[in-house]
Amino acid sequence: MNITGTIDRPLTHDPKKQAPMKPSTGEPTGSATPDFTATGANDSRQNRTREMQLIPEALARAHMHERIQEAERERRAMRLVVARRMQRRAERASLRARRALAMAVMQ
């Protein structure tokens, strides 16, 4: 069974094993750049592939960095809320102590 690949689903993902692009018959000669089979073209294609493979890693790294910063901001906000709550509690305790002292002096 001989199955040919398509553009969306190539037979192989190895650029060296893929068939070179041939100019179509309806296209006038010399209208496109000439077909190169130099190793530099394959090397640049390999580099592009490597760069393309690293894009999701870079995106994931940026996403995780953003999530860590968001978690740190959330922790700071929670510490501030707890500190304000403790401050209010201390102020109420101070007022109760003042009242108790005033009541003891008045007796």
C-alpha positions, -999 to 999 in steps of 0.1 A, spaced: 0 0 0 17 32 -12 2 62 6 14 97 -3 14 125 22 -4 157 21 6 192 31 -13 189 64 -3 153 71 31 147 55 43 112 50 74 120 71 84 150 93 121 147 84 129 175 60 157 156 44 133 127 34 105 150 21 102 154 -17 114 188 -30 88 212 -43 84 211 -81 71 241 -100 36 237 -114 30 234 -152 7 264 -152 33 287 -137 55 306 -161 92 297 -160 114 320 -139 85 335 -120 96 319 -87 129 315 -70 150 285 -83 148 252 -65 178 247 -42 191 214 -29 220 228 -9 227 217 27 223 253 39 186 252 31 181 219 51 202 234 80 180 265 81 149 244 79 162 223 108 170 255 129 136 268 122 121 235 133 142 236 165 131 272 172 95 262 165 98 233 190 112 257 217 83 282 213 59 262 236 86 258 262 92 296 262 54 302 264 51 277 293 80 294 311 65 328 307 31 315 318 46 299 349 66 331 357 33 351 355 15 325 377 43 327 403 41 365 404 3 363 407 6 339 436 32 362 453 8 392 449 -20 371 463 2 361 494 11 398 499 -26 408 498 -35 380 523 -7 391 547 -20 427 545 -56 416 552 -44 395 582 -23 424 595 -52 448 593 -74 423 611 -48 419 639 -45 456 641 -82 461 646 -82 433 672 -53 450 691 -71 483 690 -103 468 705 -83 450 732 -66 484 740 -100 501 743 -112 473 766 -81 477 788 -86 515 789 -122 511 799 -113 485 826 -86 508 840 -110 538 840 -137 517 858 -111 506 884 -99 542 890 -136 555 893 -144 529 920 
